[in-house]
């Protein structure tokens, strides 16, 4: 499991970049088109995001919100870490939530990065499946 300050730094940098892009035209979040996460509640969130169009700043704010939740879930369950598997906790359902927030945050950050590249190059990029 990532240390929570790494999560904070990861999401905050994406948040800052998204705000620096300054795009005011709502656009789809391409990196969630095929996204599936293990937690049903967060899959509903992803399904909503699949149909949403957001500005760069809205995407940045959503990235920070999801990242803060991810950080909170990790930090509040640190006591449940499995000794033989330091990236997993003993609560399977909570682990699914943590994994889902990780995947969603990474997808949002990829979208911010795509938008940044497009702004710099003046071209549209294809969705990345990294």
C-alpha positions as CSV (number, residue, x, y, z in Angstrom):
1,X,0.0,0.0,0.0
2,X,1.4,3.4,-0.8
3,X,2.2,5.7,2.1
4,X,-0.5,8.3,2.4
5,X,1.9,11.2,1.8
6,X,2.8,9.7,-1.6
7,X,-1.0,9.6,-2.4
8,X,-1.4,13.2,-1.3
9,X,1.6,14.4,-3.4
10,X,0.4,12.4,-6.5
11,X,-3.2,13.8,-6.4
12,X,-2.2,17.3,-5.4
13,X,0.3,17.6,-8.3
14,X,-2.4,16.5,-10.7
15,X,-4.8,19.0,-9.1
16,X,-2.4,21.8,-9.6
17,X,-1.7,20.8,-13.2
18,X,-5.4,20.5,-14.0
19,X,-6.0,24.0,-12.7
20,X,-3.0,25.4,-14.6
21,X,-4.5,24.0,-17.9
22,X,-7.3,26.5,-17.6
23,X,-9.6,24.8,-20.1
24,X,-13.2,26.0,-19.7
25,X,-14.9,23.8,-22.3
26,X,-16.4,20.7,-20.7
27,X,-15.0,17.5,-22.3
28,X,-15.5,13.8,-21.7
29,X,-13.1,11.9,-19.4
30,X,-11.7,9.5,-21.9
31,X,-9.7,7.4,-19.5
32,X,-12.7,6.0,-17.7
33,X,-14.5,4.8,-20.9
34,X,-13.6,1.1,-20.2
35,X,-12.8,1.4,-16.5
36,X,-14.0,-1.3,-14.2
37,X,-13.3,-1.2,-10.4
38,X,-14.0,-3.9,-7.8
39,X,-16.3,-1.9,-5.5
40,X,-19.9,-1.5,-6.6
41,X,-20.4,1.9,-5.0
42,X,-17.3,3.3,-6.8
43,X,-18.3,1.5,-10.0
44,X,-21.5,3.6,-9.9
45,X,-19.3,6.7,-9.6
46,X,-17.2,5.5,-12.6
47,X,-20.4,4.9,-14.6
48,X,-21.5,8.5,-14.0
49,X,-18.0,9.8,-14.9
50,X,-18.3,7.9,-18.2
51,X,-21.2,10.1,-19.3
52,X,-19.9,13.3,-17.8
53,X,-18.1,16.2,-19.5
54,X,-16.0,18.3,-17.3
55,X,-13.7,21.3,-17.5
56,X,-10.0,21.0,-16.7
57,X,-10.7,22.6,-13.3
58,X,-13.6,20.3,-12.5
59,X,-11.5,17.3,-13.4
60,X,-8.7,18.6,-11.2
61,X,-11.1,19.1,-8.3
62,X,-12.5,15.6,-8.7
63,X,-9.1,14.1,-8.8
64,X,-8.2,15.8,-5.5
65,X,-11.5,14.6,-4.0
66,X,-11.0,11.0,-5.0
67,X,-7.4,11.2,-4.0
68,X,-8.2,12.5,-0.5
69,X,-10.7,9.7,-0.1
70,X,-8.1,7.2,-1.2
71,X,-5.6,8.6,1.2
72,X,-8.1,8.5,4.1
73,X,-9.1,4.9,3.4
74,X,-5.4,3.9,3.3
75,X,-4.4,5.8,6.5
76,X,-7.5,4.7,8.5
77,X,-6.9,1.0,7.8
78,X,-3.1,0.9,8.3
79,X,-3.7,-1.2,11.4
80,X,-5.2,-4.0,9.2
81,X,-2.1,-4.5,7.0
82,X,-1.3,-8.2,6.3
83,X,2.3,-8.9,7.5
84,X,3.0,-11.2,4.5
85,X,1.3,-8.8,2.0
86,X,2.2,-5.2,2.9
87,X,0.0,-3.9,0.1
88,X,-3.2,-5.6,1.4
89,X,-5.4,-5.3,4.4
90,X,-7.4,-8.0,6.1
91,X,-10.8,-6.4,5.4
92,X,-11.6,-7.6,1.9
93,X,-14.4,-5.2,1.2
94,X,-12.4,-2.2,2.4
95,X,-9.5,-3.4,0.2
96,X,-11.9,-3.3,-2.8
97,X,-12.7,0.3,-1.9
98,X,-9.1,1.3,-1.6
99,X,-8.2,-0.5,-4.9
100,X,-11.1,1.2,-6.6
101,X,-10.1,4.7,-5.4
102,X,-6.5,4.0,-6.6
103,X,-7.7,3.0,-10.1
104,X,-10.1,6.0,-10.4
105,X,-7.4,8.4,-9.3
106,X,-4.9,7.1,-11.7
107,X,-7.5,7.3,-14.6
108,X,-8.2,10.9,-13.7
109,X,-4.5,11.8,-13.6
110,X,-4.0,10.1,-17.0
111,X,-6.8,12.3,-18.4
112,X,-5.2,15.5,-16.9
113,X,-1.9,14.4,-18.5
114,X,-3.6,13.8,-21.9
115,X,-5.1,17.3,-21.7
116,X,-1.8,18.8,-20.8
117,X,-0.1,17.1,-23.7
118,X,-2.8,18.3,-26.1
119,X,-2.5,21.9,-24.8
120,X,1.3,21.8,-25.3
121,X,1.3,20.2,-28.7
122,X,-2.0,21.5,-30.1
123,X,-3.1,18.0,-31.1
124,X,-5.6,15.5,-29.8
125,X,-4.1,12.4,-28.2
126,X,-5.5,8.9,-28.1
127,X,-6.7,7.4,-24.8
128,X,-3.8,5.8,-23.0
129,X,-4.2,2.2,-21.6
130,X,-1.0,2.3,-19.5
